[in-house]
Amino acid sequence: MHQIKYTNDIESEIYQDSLKIRTTVFVKEQNVPENIEIDKLENHCTHFVLYGDQTSMATARFFVTKDNGIHVQRVAVLKEYRQKHLGSELLKYIFDFAKKHHYQYVILGAQDHAQMFYTKLGFKVVGKQYKEAGILHHDMKLDL
């Protein structure tokens, strides 16, 4: 059974668990510079972590947009837990959270190799391809 916890406190254990996952996936696996991965938005985001048996396995964060949406970022699943639908489970939880708080949509910058994953969740590509941290991305949007 999985448990999902969230926080806005960057001093919390939940945030630290999120950071460990992000550092492993983005900094170590994808070679994203740490100064790009950990940014000035940390204090302005709600950070989510999916746990199984007290082990942190997946994470994501969002910040609220100016037009009542949420911008999801830093979606990551540790390698040993991939292909188990944990990313989908975590994102669906975030979508429900967003609906309960009356947000209108979800937007994110999807790495191009992950577009099919987001398409299956109902996202549509919006905008042109761009490069962030040396990785090709497209913005994708889901209306809630």
Secondary structure, 3 states (H helix, E strand, C coil): CEEEEEECCCCCHHHHHHHHHHHHHHHHHCCCCHHHHCCCCHHHCEEEEEEECCEEEEEEEEEECCCCCEEEEEEEECHHHCCCCHHHHHHHHHHHHHHHCCCCEEEEEEEHHHHHHHHHCCCEEEEEEEEECCEEEEEEEEEC
